[in-house]
Amino acid sequence: MKPFIKNLSAAAIAVPMLFAAGPVLLSGCDDDREIMEVETPEGETEIEQDPDTGAIEVETEN
């Protein structure tokens, strides 16, 4: 009976850890180099450059 309880407690710790780490592990890292970011009360503008292709991307949020 002891091994079952020992395994149960390990599972009780492992399952919440997997749920907590899942979004971090599944989300990719944005590798773009940030050239400029402007934040104003009206919105936000970001200018980024892809290091592989050199392409420039402009993102605006209102």
C-alpha positions as a printed NumPy array, in Angstrom:
array([[  0.   ,   0.   ,   0.   ],
       [  2.884,   2.396,   0.638],
       [  4.144,   2.464,  -2.985],
       [  0.646,   3.413,  -4.174],
       [  0.504,   6.347,  -1.764],
       [  4.032,   7.382,  -2.717],
       [  3.115,   7.317,  -6.419],
       [ -0.135,   9.117,  -5.744],
       [  1.645,  11.959,  -3.994],
       [  4.173,  12.248,  -6.841],
       [  1.314,  12.402,  -9.337],
       [ -0.474,  14.968,  -7.187],
       [  2.596,  17.179,  -7.523],
       [  3.444,  16.403, -11.158],
       [  0.022,  17.039, -12.701],
       [ -0.385,  20.642, -11.472],
       [  3.227,  21.35 , -12.46 ],
       [  2.509,  20.133, -16.006],
       [ -0.576,  22.331, -16.227],
       [  1.425,  25.313, -14.994],
       [  4.389,  24.702, -17.319],
       [  2.323,  23.758, -20.363],
       [  1.56 ,  27.261, -21.676],
       [  5.164,  28.334, -21.17 ],
       [  6.514,  25.306, -23.018],
       [  3.981,  25.513, -25.847],
       [  4.368,  29.209, -26.539],
       [  7.114,  30.051, -28.97 ],
       [  9.74 ,  32.669, -28.503],
       [  9.39 ,  35.666, -30.789],
       [ 12.874,  35.99 , -32.261],
       [ 12.284,  39.423, -33.801],
       [ 14.664,  42.221, -32.875],
       [ 12.788,  45.221, -31.541],
       [ 13.942,  48.384, -33.273],
       [ 11.551,  50.87 , -31.685],
       [  8.508,  50.894, -29.422],
       [  6.34 ,  53.967, -28.869],
       [  3.619,  54.025, -26.203],
       [  1.158,  56.9  , -26.039],
       [ -2.213,  57.372, -24.358],
       [ -3.789,  56.838, -27.8  ],
       [ -2.098,  53.477, -28.498],
       [  1.168,  51.666, -29.081],
       [  3.445,  51.171, -32.109],
       [  6.216,  48.571, -32.372],
       [  8.782,  48.241, -35.149],
       [ 10.576,  44.887, -35.305],
       [ 13.094,  43.271, -37.653],
       [ 13.326,  39.549, -38.409],
       [ 16.988,  38.555, -37.86 ],
       [ 16.871,  35.831, -40.538],
       [ 15.296,  37.704, -43.438],
       [ 15.798,  41.333, -42.424],
       [ 12.1  ,  42.02 , -43.006],
       [ 10.658,  44.97 , -41.084],
       [  7.294,  44.584, -39.327],
       [  5.216,  47.447, -37.926],
       [  2.502,  46.625, -35.368],
       [  0.005,  49.158, -34.034],
       [ -2.513,  48.769, -31.224],
       [ -5.204,  51.305, -30.411]])
